[in-house]
């Protein structure tokens, strides 16, 4: 996690989860079972208060109980073990057994994962889950596993992404022209904002807060849960509800480490991560509503009169959709359009 003044309290750990299920925060702290036969690590990039970590810890606790302590998984949130890119390498080489990664960053290794990030493709969650729990999700999972990683469950929810800025609100594509905007190290998001005229600047998440604080960039884009738990409202003024991209989280596993587990333990791991995936989705949906009031109370100004159709039209006038259709191929693009309609 980026280093910040510890005097800043920001949104409290309990208040972040207002509107979601009441969750025991004590579960975040890893507890070692007696005489564990296997001791594994699960790394994430999110703050301990983020639903990803709350629900991951609950899955870990259930796995420990169901395996009678044979498998102990220790949770390392907030990039404690390295940046997202570092951890992606670690989970591939076995230094970390499990890792939560956003599709937007996973796409740097598995290009097909980035198809869920196509700009202004998904209009709502009905379209998202129709695709991700259906043929498109199965297709992406298969491509991930060809890269030497295992997908532990259906996709978790990273939410719809919104644009925050310190200089001006974003209403139309013209407002992005010349804006220095941080994006993850993701080809999709970089080319999306380049096509819309912004100065897209890839910066690792653990460096984001300081980049905004020092004005290296003027804005960034992330789901509300990240804007809250990373306290980005401290260094941003406006939040434009663009819903420009939906992003997935994937719980990834190292194949060799996973296959070392007995078959019954493997089944328990998959079952409990799948259960937490559904719980985390519900949390993010609830937080998307409740966090607005909390973020507004911290001084973040929300901009709702965003002309999303103007953004989609502007993109269609560029090579964005046709270029990415060519990169993903007709099969993947066709599966996406089955859920969202014609894009290009």
C-alpha positions as CSV (number, residue, x, y, z in Angstrom):
1,X,0.0,0.0,0.0
2,X,1.2,3.5,-0.7
3,X,2.8,5.2,2.3
4,X,0.6,7.9,3.8
5,X,0.6,10.1,6.9
6,X,-0.6,7.9,9.7
7,X,-2.4,10.9,11.2
8,X,-4.9,10.7,8.4
9,X,-7.8,8.6,9.6
10,X,-9.9,8.8,6.4
11,X,-12.8,6.5,6.1
12,X,-12.7,4.1,9.0
13,X,-12.3,0.4,8.5
14,X,-15.8,-0.2,9.7
15,X,-17.4,2.6,7.8
16,X,-16.0,1.3,4.5
17,X,-18.2,-1.7,4.8
18,X,-21.4,0.2,5.6
19,X,-24.2,-1.1,3.4
20,X,-22.5,-4.4,2.9
21,X,-22.9,-7.4,5.1
22,X,-21.7,-7.0,8.7
23,X,-18.3,-8.7,8.6
24,X,-15.8,-9.6,11.4
25,X,-12.7,-7.5,10.8
26,X,-10.7,-9.6,13.2
27,X,-10.7,-12.3,10.6
28,X,-8.2,-10.3,8.6
29,X,-5.4,-11.4,10.9
30,X,-4.0,-14.7,9.8
31,X,-4.1,-17.5,12.4
32,X,-1.9,-20.5,12.1
33,X,-3.6,-23.9,12.6
34,X,-1.9,-26.6,14.6
35,X,0.5,-28.8,12.6
36,X,-0.6,-27.6,9.2
37,X,0.4,-30.1,6.5
38,X,0.5,-27.3,4.0
39,X,1.2,-23.6,4.6
40,X,0.5,-21.4,1.7
41,X,0.3,-17.6,1.0
42,X,-2.5,-15.5,-0.6
43,X,-1.3,-12.1,-1.7
44,X,-3.6,-9.2,-2.7
45,X,-3.0,-5.5,-3.6
46,X,-6.0,-4.2,-1.7
47,X,-6.3,-2.5,1.7
48,X,-7.3,-4.9,4.5
49,X,-10.7,-3.3,4.7
50,X,-11.6,-4.0,1.1
51,X,-14.2,-6.7,0.6
52,X,-11.7,-8.8,-1.4
53,X,-9.7,-9.3,1.8
54,X,-12.6,-9.7,4.1
55,X,-14.1,-12.4,2.0
56,X,-10.8,-14.0,1.2
57,X,-10.1,-14.3,4.9
58,X,-13.5,-15.9,5.5
59,X,-12.7,-18.4,2.8
60,X,-9.3,-19.1,4.4
61,X,-11.0,-19.7,7.7
62,X,-13.5,-22.1,6.2
63,X,-10.8,-23.9,4.4
64,X,-8.8,-24.4,7.6
65,X,-11.9,-25.7,9.4
66,X,-13.1,-28.0,6.6
67,X,-9.6,-29.5,6.2
68,X,-9.2,-29.9,9.9
69,X,-6.1,-27.6,9.8
70,X,-4.3,-29.5,7.1
71,X,-4.1,-26.4,4.9
72,X,-3.2,-23.1,6.4
73,X,-3.4,-20.1,4.1
74,X,-1.9,-16.8,5.3
75,X,-3.3,-13.6,3.8
76,X,-0.9,-10.8,2.8
77,X,-3.0,-7.7,1.8
78,X,-2.0,-4.2,0.5
79,X,1.0,-5.3,-1.7
80,X,3.0,-6.5,1.4
81,X,4.8,-9.0,-0.8
82,X,5.3,-6.7,-3.8
83,X,3.5,-4.8,-6.6
84,X,0.8,-6.5,-8.6
85,X,3.3,-7.1,-11.5
86,X,5.8,-8.5,-9.0
87,X,3.2,-10.8,-7.5
88,X,2.1,-12.0,-10.9
89,X,5.6,-13.3,-11.4
90,X,5.8,-14.8,-7.9
91,X,2.6,-16.8,-8.3
92,X,3.9,-18.2,-11.6
93,X,7.2,-19.3,-10.1
94,X,5.7,-20.6,-6.9
95,X,7.0,-17.9,-4.5
96,X,3.3,-17.2,-3.7
97,X,0.7,-19.9,-4.0
98,X,-2.4,-17.8,-4.5
99,X,-2.9,-14.2,-5.7
100,X,-5.8,-11.9,-6.3
101,X,-5.3,-10.0,-9.6
102,X,-7.4,-7.5,-11.5
103,X,-8.2,-8.5,-15.1
104,X,-6.8,-5.1,-16.2
105,X,-3.3,-6.1,-14.9
106,X,-3.6,-9.8,-15.7
107,X,-4.0,-8.8,-19.3
108,X,-0.3,-7.9,-19.5
109,X,0.3,-11.6,-19.2
110,X,-2.9,-13.0,-20.7
111,X,-4.2,-10.6,-23.3
112,X,-7.6,-12.3,-23.5
113,X,-8.3,-11.3,-19.8
114,X,-8.5,-7.7,-21.0
115,X,-11.7,-8.3,-23.1
116,X,-13.7,-7.6,-19.9
117,X,-12.3,-4.1,-19.9
118,X,-13.4,-3.0,-23.3
119,X,-14.4,0.6,-22.9
120,X,-18.1,1.3,-22.4
121,X,-19.1,-2.3,-23.3
122,X,-21.1,-3.3,-20.2
123,X,-24.0,-1.1,-19.3
124,X,-25.0,-2.9,-16.0
125,X,-24.3,-5.9,-13.8
126,X,-26.9,-8.1,-15.6
127,X,-24.7,-7.9,-18.7
128,X,-21.6,-8.4,-16.7
129,X,-22.6,-11.6,-14.9
130,X,-24.4,-13.0,-18.0
131,X,-21.0,-12.8,-19.7
132,X,-18.6,-13.8,-16.8
133,X,-20.7,-16.7,-15.5
134,X,-21.3,-17.9,-19.1
135,X,-19.4,-18.5,-22.2
136,X,-17.1,-15.4,-22.1
137,X,-16.0,-16.2,-18.6
138,X,-15.2,-19.8,-19.5
139,X,-13.2,-18.6,-22.5
140,X,-11.1,-16.2,-20.5
141,X,-10.5,-18.8,-17.7
142,X,-9.2,-21.2,-20.4
143,X,-6.8,-18.7,-21.8
144,X,-5.5,-17.8,-18.3
145,X,-4.8,-21.5,-17.6
146,X,-2.9,-21.9,-20.8
147,X,-0.5,-19.3,-19.4
148,X,0.5,-21.5,-16.6
149,X,-1.9,-20.2,-13.9
150,X,-5.0,-21.7,-12.3
151,X,-8.3,-19.8,-11.9
152,X,-9.7,-20.8,-8.5
153,X,-13.3,-19.6,-9.0
154,X,-15.6,-17.6,-11.1
155,X,-14.7,-13.9,-11.3
156,X,-14.9,-11.6,-8.3
157,X,-16.0,-8.0,-8.7
158,X,-13.6,-5.1,-9.0
159,X,-16.5,-2.9,-9.9
160,X,-17.3,-0.3,-12.5
161,X,-14.5,2.3,-12.8
162,X,-15.0,6.0,-12.4
163,X,-12.7,9.0,-13.1
164,X,-11.4,11.2,-10.4
165,X,-9.5,14.5,-10.9
166,X,-8.0,17.3,-8.9
167,X,-8.4,19.9,-11.6
168,X,-11.8,19.7,-13.4
169,X,-14.8,17.5,-13.6
170,X,-15.3,15.2,-16.6
171,X,-18.6,15.5,-18.5
172,X,-17.7,14.8,-22.1
173,X,-14.7,13.4,-24.1
174,X,-13.5,16.9,-24.6
175,X,-12.8,17.3,-20.9
176,X,-10.2,14.5,-21.1
177,X,-8.1,16.2,-23.7
178,X,-4.6,16.8,-22.3
179,X,-5.5,15.5,-18.9
180,X,-2.6,13.6,-17.2
181,X,-4.5,10.5,-16.0
182,X,-3.0,7.6,-14.2
183,X,-4.0,4.2,-15.5
184,X,-2.9,0.7,-14.4
185,X,-0.2,-1.0,-16.5
186,X,-2.9,-2.2,-18.8
187,X,-2.8,-1.9,-22.6
188,X,-6.6,-1.8,-22.7
189,X,-7.0,1.1,-20.3
190,X,-4.0,2.9,-21.8
191,X,-5.3,2.8,-25.3
192,X,-8.8,3.6,-24.2
193,X,-7.8,6.9,-22.7
194,X,-5.3,7.7,-25.4
195,X,-8.1,7.3,-27.9
196,X,-10.2,9.8,-25.9
197,X,-7.3,12.3,-25.9
198,X,-6.0,12.0,-22.3
199,X,-2.4,11.7,-21.4
200,X,-2.6,8.1,-20.1
201,X,0.2,7.4,-17.7
202,X,0.7,3.8,-16.4
203,X,1.7,3.8,-12.7
204,X,1.7,0.9,-10.3
205,X,-1.1,1.0,-7.7
206,X,1.3,1.2,-4.7
207,X,2.7,4.4,-6.2
208,X,-0.7,6.0,-7.0
209,X,-1.4,8.0,-3.9
210,X,2.0,9.8,-4.0
211,X,1.7,10.4,-7.8
212,X,-1.6,12.2,-7.2
213,X,-0.3,14.0,-4.1
214,X,2.8,15.4,-5.9
215,X,0.7,16.2,-9.1
216,X,2.7,13.9,-11.2
217,X,-0.8,13.1,-12.6
218,X,-4.0,15.1,-12.3
219,X,-6.4,12.2,-12.1
220,X,-6.9,8.5,-12.0
221,X,-9.7,5.9,-12.6
222,X,-10.8,3.2,-10.2
223,X,-14.0,1.7,-8.6
224,X,-15.5,3.5,-5.6
225,X,-14.3,0.8,-3.2
226,X,-10.7,1.4,-4.2
227,X,-11.1,5.2,-4.1
228,X,-12.4,4.8,-0.5
229,X,-10.0,2.2,0.9
230,X,-7.0,3.8,-0.7
231,X,-8.1,7.3,0.6
232,X,-7.7,8.8,-2.9
233,X,-10.4,11.4,-1.9
234,X,-7.6,13.1,0.1
235,X,-5.8,14.1,-3.1
236,X,-8.7,14.4,-5.6
237,X,-11.6,16.8,-5.9
238,X,-14.1,15.4,-8.4
239,X,-15.5,12.0,-9.2
240,X,-17.2,11.6,-12.5
241,X,-19.5,8.6,-12.7
242,X,-18.4,7.4,-16.2
243,X,-18.7,3.7,-15.6
244,X,-16.3,3.5,-18.5
245,X,-14.9,0.0,-17.8
246,X,-16.0,-2.9,-15.6
247,X,-13.1,-4.9,-14.1
248,X,-12.9,-8.4,-12.7
249,X,-10.8,-9.8,-9.9
250,X,-9.4,-13.3,-10.3
251,X,-8.1,-15.6,-7.5
252,X,-5.2,-17.2,-9.2
253,X,-3.2,-20.3,-8.1
254,X,0.2,-21.8,-8.8
255,X,-0.6,-25.1,-10.5
256,X,2.3,-27.1,-8.9
257,X,1.4,-25.9,-5.4
258,X,-2.4,-26.5,-6.0
259,X,-1.8,-30.0,-7.3
260,X,0.3,-30.9,-4.4
261,X,-2.8,-30.7,-2.3
262,X,-4.9,-33.9,-1.9
263,X,-7.9,-34.0,-4.2
264,X,-10.4,-33.5,-1.3
265,X,-8.5,-30.4,-0.2
266,X,-8.4,-29.0,-3.7
267,X,-12.2,-29.4,-3.9
268,X,-12.6,-27.5,-0.6
269,X,-10.4,-24.7,-1.8
270,X,-12.4,-24.2,-5.0
271,X,-15.7,-24.5,-3.1
272,X,-14.9,-21.9,-0.5
273,X,-13.3,-19.4,-2.9
274,X,-16.4,-19.7,-5.1
275,X,-18.7,-19.0,-2.1
276,X,-16.6,-15.9,-1.2
277,X,-16.8,-14.7,-4.8
278,X,-20.6,-14.5,-4.6
279,X,-20.3,-12.8,-1.2
280,X,-17.8,-10.3,-2.5
281,X,-19.9,-9.4,-5.5
282,X,-22.8,-8.6,-3.1
283,X,-20.5,-6.4,-1.0
284,X,-19.3,-4.4,-4.0
285,X,-22.8,-3.8,-5.2
286,X,-23.9,-2.6,-1.8
287,X,-20.8,-0.4,-1.3
288,X,-21.3,1.2,-4.7
289,X,-24.4,2.8,-3.2
290,X,-23.3,3.5,0.4
291,X,-19.9,4.8,-0.3
292,X,-21.1,7.8,-2.2
293,X,-22.4,9.5,0.9
294,X,-19.3,8.7,2.8
295,X,-17.0,10.0,0.1
296,X,-19.1,13.1,-0.3
297,X,-18.7,13.8,3.5
298,X,-14.9,13.7,2.9
299,X,-15.2,16.4,0.3
300,X,-15.3,14.5,-3.0
301,X,-17.7,16.1,-5.4
302,X,-19.7,13.7,-7.6
303,X,-20.5,14.4,-11.2
304,X,-23.5,12.5,-12.5
305,X,-24.3,14.3,-15.7
306,X,-21.8,12.4,-17.7
307,X,-22.7,11.8,-21.4
308,X,-21.6,8.2,-21.6
309,X,-23.1,7.8,-25.1
310,X,-20.8,10.7,-26.3
311,X,-17.8,8.7,-25.0
312,X,-18.9,5.6,-26.8
313,X,-19.6,7.5,-30.0
314,X,-16.1,9.2,-29.8
315,X,-14.5,5.8,-29.4
316,X,-16.3,4.4,-32.4
317,X,-14.9,7.2,-34.5
318,X,-11.4,6.0,-33.6
319,X,-9.7,2.7,-34.3
320,X,-10.2,1.5,-30.7
321,X,-13.0,-1.0,-31.1
322,X,-11.8,-2.4,-34.5
323,X,-8.2,-2.7,-33.2
324,X,-9.2,-4.6,-30.1
325,X,-11.6,-6.8,-32.0
326,X,-8.6,-7.7,-34.2
327,X,-6.4,-8.5,-31.1
328,X,-9.0,-10.6,-29.4
329,X,-10.2,-12.4,-32.5
330,X,-13.7,-13.1,-33.8
331,X,-14.5,-15.9,-31.2
332,X,-13.9,-13.8,-28.1
333,X,-15.4,-10.7,-29.6
334,X,-18.5,-12.6,-30.6
335,X,-18.9,-14.0,-27.0
336,X,-18.6,-10.4,-25.6
337,X,-21.2,-9.1,-28.1
338,X,-23.6,-11.9,-27.1
339,X,-23.9,-10.2,-23.7
340,X,-23.5,-6.5,-24.6
341,X,-24.7,-6.1,-28.2
342,X,-22.7,-4.9,-31.2
343,X,-19.6,-2.8,-30.6
344,X,-17.7,-3.0,-33.8
